[in-house]
Amino acid sequence: MVATRTCKAETTTGEPCRQAPLTDGDFCFWHSPEHAEEAAEARRLGGLRRRKEKTVAAAYEVEGLATVGEIRRLVVIAVMDTLGLENSVARARTLAYLAQTATKLLEVGDFEDRIEALEAAVGPRLVPKKRR
């Protein structure tokens, strides 16, 4: 059985930190006194990234990538940004790729609608009848 070392610090909730310690010490990166400034900067940058993500998502009205509609929104943004670029071979290739992606999304969306309609029409018939 191999024993694994863990950081000797406690979390803000008083529980033991479960991170692996740095190879030359008893504390992980986040709790090491020698790396306190670096850890603070990493936390600050992480917070900035999360705030920026929320701001950009709101500006572009992107809610996520979980549905065909949400992905379509992202493709529309990419198309509009690409159309604003100077004419070039790269721009033409990008637009062709985005058109191909949009076509696939239309196909997938159509299939989703058809399957939903079929399930609505056939679904009740598939439920087994209760025996008396």
N, C-alpha and C positions, 0 to 999 in steps of 0.2 A: 504494500500500500504506500502510495506516495503522498507525503504531507505537502500541502500547498501553503505558502506564506500569504498572509494578508496584511494590509495596512494596519498600523497600531492606533490610528486615530479613530475618533467617534464622529458620526454624522451630526448634523444640527439637531436631529431628533433624539440623540443620545445612543443610537444603535452603533455597533461596530462597523467601520468601513469595510466593505468586502472587496475592494480593489486590490490588485497585486501591488506590492511595494516596488519602488525602483530597485534596480539590481544592487546599488551601492548604499541602500538605506533601509529604514524601517517604515517609511511612509510612502504612499502613492504620490503621483505627480500633484494631485489636487491638495494634499495635506502637507507636502514637504515644505519646511521653512525655507530651504534653499531655492525653491521654485515658486514662492508666493507671488512675486510680481508677474511671472509668466502665466500662472494660473488665473490671476485677476484679469490680465489682459485677454486671455482666452475666454473667460466668462463674459467680459464686456463685448467682445467681438461676436460671440454667440447671440447675445441679446440684440445687438445691432442687426444681425442677419435675420433674426426672427421678425423684428419690427419692419425691416425692409421688405421681407417676404409678404407681410400683411399689407403694406402700403402698395406694393406692385400688384398684388392680387386684387385689391380694391380698385386701383386705377384702370386695370385692364378688364375688370369684371370677370375674373377667373375664380371659380369656386373650388376647383379641383380637377381631377382626371378620372373620376369614377364612372362617368356616364358618357355615352356617345355625344350628347349635347355639350357637355363640358369640354370634351376633346375637340369638337367642332369649333368651339369658341377660340381655342388655342390656335387652330389652323387658320381661322379667319384673321386673327391678329398677325400671324406669320405672313400670310398673303399680303395684307395691307402694308406691313413694314417692308416686304420685299418689293412690292410695286413702287414704293417710294425711292428705291435705289436707282442708281444710274444704270442704263442698259448695258448688259454684258453677257457673256456666255454663262457665267456663274449664276447670274440673276435668272436667265432663261431656264437653266437646269433646276434651280430651286423652285421656280414657279411650276415647272412640269412635275416635279416631285410632289409639291403641295397639292396640285390638281389630282394626281394619282391617289394621294392620301385622302383627299376629300371624297373622291369617287368611292373608295373603299368604305369610308365612314357612312356614306349614303346607303351603300349596300348593306352594311351591318345594321344600320338604323331601320331599313326596310324589313330585314329579316326579324329584328326584334319586334316590330309592329305586327308582322304576320304571325309570329309564334304566339304573341300575346292574344291576338284575335282567335287563333286556333284553340289555345288553352281555354279561353273564355267560352267558346262554343262547345268544345268537347269535354272540358273539365268536369262538369257535373255528371256526365255519363260514366266517367271512369271511377267514380266513388262506389266502392262495393256496397251492395244492398245489405241491410241488416237481416239476419235470419230470425224467423219468428219462433 
